Amino acid sequence: MHMSWHSYYPAGQTLSGLAGSPAYVAPEVLSGNYSEKVDIWSAGVLLHALLVGGLPFQGDSLEAVFEAIKNVKLDFHTGIWDSISKPARDLVARMLTRDVSARITADEVLSKCLIPNELRPWTYGCIFFSGSHGCLN
C-alpha cells in the first residue's frame, strides 16, 4: 500500500505511475491517472479484510487480481456481511466505489465515528459495532 503519499502532493493533483501492493491498488491506478483518493480505496480494502477476514479482490494471477479490481461487483448484503453493522458496510462500500468523484473523502471517513463516545479514548476512530450506539447517520 502507498497510504500517505497524498501528503507529498497538493490535494486534487493528478498522479501517474504504478505503485503499491496489487490487491490494494485502486482501479484508476491501473489506468495511469489518479489522485490522493487512491489512499481511500486502499484503506477500504484493508477495512474489508479486517471486517470479514479476506481481501475483496482476488485472483490466481496478477492479471486476474487487476481484472477483479476493475470489474468485480461487491455484495455487502449477503453472507458474512449480514453480521457486520449497516454503517460499517456503507462505509466500506463508499470507500470502494470505482467512481472517484463519488468516493468518500478522508475527512468524511474520519467523521464516521462508529464507536460509542464512552468507548473511544481518542478523538475519532473507525471500529464497528452493530446496534444504535454509533454516530453514523
C-alpha positions in Angstrom: 0.0 0.0 0.0 1.1 3.5 -0.5 -1.0 5.3 2.1 0.0 8.8 3.0 1.6 9.6 -0.4 -1.0 12.4 -0.6 0.9 14.3 2.0 3.6 14.9 -0.7 1.2 16.2 -3.3 -1.4 19.0 -3.2 -5.0 17.8 -3.0 -6.6 17.3 -6.4 -3.3 16.9 -8.2 -3.3 14.1 -10.8 -0.7 11.5 -10.2 0.7 8.8 -12.5 2.7 5.6 -12.4 2.1 2.2 -10.8 2.9 1.7 -7.1 1.6 -0.3 -4.2 0.6 -3.9 -3.4 -1.5 -5.4 -6.2 -4.6 -6.3 -4.1 -4.8 -2.8 -2.6 -4.4 -0.9 -5.9 -7.3 1.4 -6.9 -8.8 0.9 -10.4 -7.7 4.3 -11.5 -4.1 3.5 -10.8 -4.3 0.8 -13.4 -5.3 3.4 -16.0 -2.3 5.6 -15.0 -4.0 8.8 -13.8 -5.1 9.1 -10.2 -5.4 11.4 -7.2 -5.0 11.1 -3.4 -8.3 9.2 -3.3 -6.4 6.0 -4.1 -5.5 6.0 -0.5 -9.2 5.8 0.5 -9.6 2.8 -1.8 -6.5 1.1 -0.2 -7.8 1.8 3.2 -11.2 0.4 2.2 -9.5 -2.8 1.0 -7.8 -3.1 4.4 -11.0 -2.3 6.3 -12.8 -5.0 4.2 -10.1 -7.5 5.2 -10.3 -6.6 8.9 -14.1 -6.9 9.0 -14.6 -10.1 7.1 -11.1 -11.8 7.1 -10.4 -11.6 3.4 -9.5 -9.3 0.6 -12.3 -8.1 -1.6 -10.5 -8.6 -4.9 -8.6 -11.9 -5.5 -7.3 -13.9 -8.4 -4.7 -16.6 -9.1 -2.5 -14.2 -11.1 -1.7 -10.6 -11.1 -3.8 -10.0 -14.2 -6.8 -11.8 -12.5 -6.4 -9.6 -9.4 -6.4 -6.4 -11.6 -9.4 -7.7 -13.6 -11.2 -8.3 -10.3 -10.4 -4.7 -9.1 -11.8 -3.3 -12.3 -14.9 -5.5 -12.7 -16.0 -7.5 -9.6 -19.2 -6.1 -8.1 -19.1 -6.4 -4.3 -22.2 -7.5 -2.4 -22.4 -6.1 1.1 -25.9 -7.6 1.8 -25.3 -11.3 2.0 -23.1 -13.9 3.6 -20.7 -12.7 6.2 -21.8 -9.1 5.7 -25.1 -10.0 7.5 -23.1 -9.9 10.7 -21.5 -6.5 10.0 -23.3 -3.3 11.0 -25.0 -1.4 8.3 -22.9 1.8 8.9 -19.7 -0.3 8.6 -21.0 -1.9 5.3 -21.9 1.5 4.0 -18.5 3.0 4.8 -16.6 0.1 3.1 -18.9 0.5 0.1 -18.3 4.2 -0.1 -14.5 3.7 0.2 -14.5 1.0 -2.6 -16.6 2.8 -5.1 -15.0 2.9 -8.6 -16.4 6.4 -9.3 -13.7 8.6 -7.9 -15.9 11.6 -7.7 -18.4 9.6 -5.5 -15.7 8.0 -3.4 -15.7 9.2 0.2 -13.0 11.7 1.3 -10.5 11.2 4.1 -12.3 13.8 6.2 -15.6 12.0 5.7 -14.1 8.7 6.7 -12.8 10.2 9.9 -16.2 11.8 10.7 -17.8 8.3 10.6 -17.4 7.6 14.3 -18.9 4.2 14.9 -17.7 3.6 18.4 -19.8 4.9 21.3 -18.1 8.0 22.8 -17.7 6.4 26.1 -15.6 3.6 24.5 -13.3 6.0 22.5 -10.3 7.3 24.4 -9.2 9.2 21.2 -10.9 11.9 19.2 -12.0 9.7 16.3 -12.0 6.1 15.3 -13.4 3.5 13.0 -14.2 0.4 14.9 -17.6 -1.1 14.1 -20.3 -2.3 16.4 -23.8 -3.3 15.5 -26.6 -1.5 17.2 -27.7 2.0 17.8 -24.6 3.3 19.7 -22.7 4.5 16.6 -22.9 8.1 15.4 -23.1 7.4 11.7 -26.3 8.7 10.2 
